[in-house]
């Protein structure tokens, strides 16, 4: 599909760009929302760290 070199083509590209940017921003938001869940999964006990010998 080729984009016409007219105002219609420019508006069409603008709408496509807008929706794709919203999709990417939403994806980043989902990844950032998962960080607290990952933090709970990787909880480290201080007592275990003190007992371990390196």
Beta strands, then each sheet from edge to edge (+ up, - down):
end
